[in-house]
């Protein structure tokens, strides 16, 4: 089981950064503060390709799209 946790100093810094960086978005600040307090269960994380499939997005192309 892999879990990313933060010590008290890191938690405080993450909370302060969340409040300072996202004052107009309290939901995002709350999520970041929660991550600081609870840590991250890396076993429950999904990779981007799985999320793309779940959301019905097209497969990831290795080549960058042609942009003018």
Beta strands, then each sheet from edge to edge (+ up, - down):
strand 1: 3-4
strand 2: 40-41
sheet 1: 1+ 2-
end
